[in-house]
Structures are given as structure tokens and as C-alpha cells.
Amino acid sequence: MVAGMPSRTCRSKELTMSGQILVGVGREIDAVPDGDFFEALKNLPGKMESRLAFMERERHAVRDFVVREMPRHDKPLPPWHIAQATGLDLPRVSVVLADLERNLFFLVRDPDGNVSWAFPVTTFQTRHRLEFSTGEHTSAA
């Protein structure tokens, strides 16, 4: 149990925090052994490094630009605008956008090829709103 917190029951079992994690599925919460979770955490840095190996300078530049600029616009960002701002030529931006969309779901393009979603922001209206210290606001992806 967490100090100062009332005990909780889950499917008629008393939960203790030692050696367990809580897993929510639907409206149910179960306590499961934490061994697999901690083993997965140990392997996370290596897995992330290999998953991010394709993120070279141009891919970072495009993704960073899109995430920074989407809150400033009310509509998806067209590839020509990204090319103009990053200094990359349009064919290269198209390749980078396809790579980012294919790998790890970094961004999503609309049917016209414009970027409408780049975690953590989107030009789609969602129930989740973000407001930045600069005064910009957008929907959260």
C-alpha cells in the first residue's frame, strides 16, 4: 500500500505495492508481478537506440520543424512549406516524411500529403488541448 492512501481492493484481493504493478484493462485493475516490467525496462535503452538509429540530421530537422510549427497553424503543413523552412529540396522532404511516417509512427499525413499529426501535436480537433508558454495552443495527438 502507498503511505497515506486507503487500501484498495481489486477483484476481491487486497493489493500490496511490493513486487507488483497495477495493470488496467477496461474497468478492471489487476496486480501482476513486476519482474517482467523491470526486465523490459533494463532492455529499453538498447531497444530505443536501435529503433532510433534511422533518425539522422535531416529526419530530426523535419520532425522538429513540424512539431514546433503545427501549433502555429490551423491546418496541416504541406511538404513544400517544410522544404522551404528546412532548406531541404522537396523530393528529399517527401522521402523523409515517408520514412518518419513508416518508422515508429512519428507523424501522419493526410490524403493530400500534408502533415496533420506529429506526436505530441495534431491539427485535428481532439478532446485534449495543449497550451504553450508562448500562448500557442493546439490539440494533443
C-alpha positions as CSV (number, residue, x, y, z in Angstrom):
1,M,0.0,0.0,0.0
2,V,1.0,3.6,-0.6
3,A,1.6,5.5,2.7
4,G,-1.4,7.8,3.4
5,M,-3.6,6.2,0.8
6,P,-6.5,4.0,1.7
7,S,-6.2,0.4,0.8
8,R,-7.9,-0.7,-2.4
9,T,-9.3,-4.0,-3.5
10,C,-9.3,-5.4,-6.9
11,R,-11.4,-8.4,-7.8
12,S,-11.7,-9.1,-4.1
13,K,-8.0,-9.2,-3.5
14,E,-6.1,-6.8,-1.2
15,L,-3.3,-5.0,-3.2
16,T,0.2,-4.5,-1.9
17,M,2.7,-2.5,-3.9
18,S,5.7,-4.6,-3.2
19,G,6.7,-6.7,-6.1
20,Q,3.6,-5.9,-8.2
21,I,2.4,-3.4,-10.7
22,L,-1.2,-2.4,-11.5
23,V,-2.5,-3.2,-15.0
24,G,-5.8,-1.7,-16.1
25,V,-7.9,-3.4,-18.7
26,G,-11.3,-1.9,-19.3
27,R,-12.8,-1.2,-15.9
28,E,-10.7,-3.8,-14.1
29,I,-7.4,-3.3,-12.4
30,D,-5.2,-6.3,-11.6
31,A,-2.0,-6.6,-9.6
32,V,0.6,-8.6,-11.5
33,P,4.2,-9.5,-10.7
34,D,6.6,-6.7,-11.6
35,G,9.5,-8.9,-12.8
36,D,8.7,-8.8,-16.5
37,F,8.2,-5.0,-16.3
38,F,11.6,-4.3,-14.7
39,E,13.3,-6.7,-17.2
40,A,11.7,-4.8,-20.1
41,L,13.0,-1.5,-18.5
42,K,16.5,-2.9,-18.4
43,N,16.4,-3.6,-22.2
44,L,14.7,-0.3,-23.1
45,P,17.8,1.9,-23.8
46,G,19.2,-0.7,-26.3
47,K,15.8,-1.1,-28.0
48,M,15.3,2.6,-28.3
49,E,18.8,3.2,-29.6
50,S,18.3,0.6,-32.4
51,R,14.8,1.9,-33.2
52,L,16.0,5.5,-33.4
53,A,19.1,4.7,-35.5
54,F,17.4,5.9,-38.7
55,M,16.9,9.3,-37.2
56,E,19.7,11.2,-38.9
57,R,20.0,15.0,-39.0
58,E,17.5,15.6,-41.8
59,R,14.8,13.5,-40.2
60,H,15.3,15.3,-36.9
61,A,15.2,18.7,-38.7
62,V,11.9,17.8,-40.4
63,R,10.2,16.3,-37.4
64,D,11.4,19.1,-35.1
65,F,10.1,21.8,-37.5
66,V,6.7,20.1,-37.9
67,V,6.2,19.7,-34.1
68,R,7.3,23.3,-33.5
69,E,5.1,24.8,-36.3
70,M,1.9,22.8,-36.1
71,P,0.6,24.8,-33.0
72,R,1.1,28.0,-35.1
73,H,-1.1,26.8,-37.9
74,D,-4.7,25.8,-38.1
75,K,-4.2,23.4,-40.9
76,P,-1.9,20.5,-41.9
77,L,1.6,21.5,-43.1
78,P,2.3,21.0,-46.8
79,P,5.7,19.4,-47.8
80,W,6.7,22.5,-49.8
81,H,6.4,24.6,-46.7
82,I,8.6,22.1,-44.7
83,A,11.1,22.1,-47.6
84,Q,11.2,25.9,-47.7
85,A,11.7,26.2,-43.9
86,T,14.3,23.5,-43.5
87,G,16.3,24.2,-46.7
88,L,15.9,20.7,-48.0
89,D,14.6,20.1,-51.5
90,L,11.0,18.9,-52.0
91,P,11.9,15.4,-53.2
92,R,14.1,14.9,-50.1
93,V,11.4,16.2,-47.8
94,S,8.9,13.7,-49.4
95,V,11.3,10.8,-48.7
96,V,11.9,12.0,-45.1
97,L,8.2,12.3,-44.5
98,A,7.6,8.8,-45.8
99,D,10.4,7.5,-43.6
100,L,9.0,9.2,-40.5
101,E,5.5,8.0,-41.2
102,R,6.7,4.4,-41.8
103,N,9.1,4.2,-38.8
104,L,7.8,4.3,-35.3
105,F,4.7,6.3,-36.3
106,F,6.4,9.7,-35.8
107,L,3.9,11.5,-38.0
108,V,0.8,11.1,-40.2
109,R,0.0,12.8,-43.4
110,D,-3.5,13.5,-44.8
111,P,-4.7,12.2,-48.2
112,D,-3.1,15.3,-49.8
113,G,0.3,14.5,-48.3
114,N,0.3,17.3,-45.7
115,V,1.4,16.6,-42.2
116,S,-1.6,16.6,-39.9
117,W,-0.3,14.7,-36.8
118,A,3.2,14.6,-35.3
119,F,3.4,13.4,-31.7
120,P,2.5,15.2,-29.4
121,V,0.5,17.6,-31.6
122,T,-2.2,17.5,-34.3
123,T,-4.2,19.8,-36.4
124,F,-7.3,17.6,-35.8
125,Q,-9.6,18.7,-33.1
126,T,-9.3,16.4,-30.1
127,R,-10.6,16.5,-26.6
128,H,-7.0,17.0,-25.4
129,R,-5.8,20.6,-25.6
130,L,-2.2,21.8,-25.2
131,E,-1.3,25.4,-24.4
132,F,2.3,26.6,-24.5
133,S,4.1,29.4,-22.6
134,T,4.3,31.3,-25.9
135,G,0.5,31.5,-26.0
136,E,0.1,29.0,-28.8
137,H,-2.4,26.2,-28.4
138,T,-3.3,23.1,-30.3
139,S,-4.9,19.7,-29.9
140,A,-2.8,16.9,-28.4
141,A,-2.2,13.9,-30.6
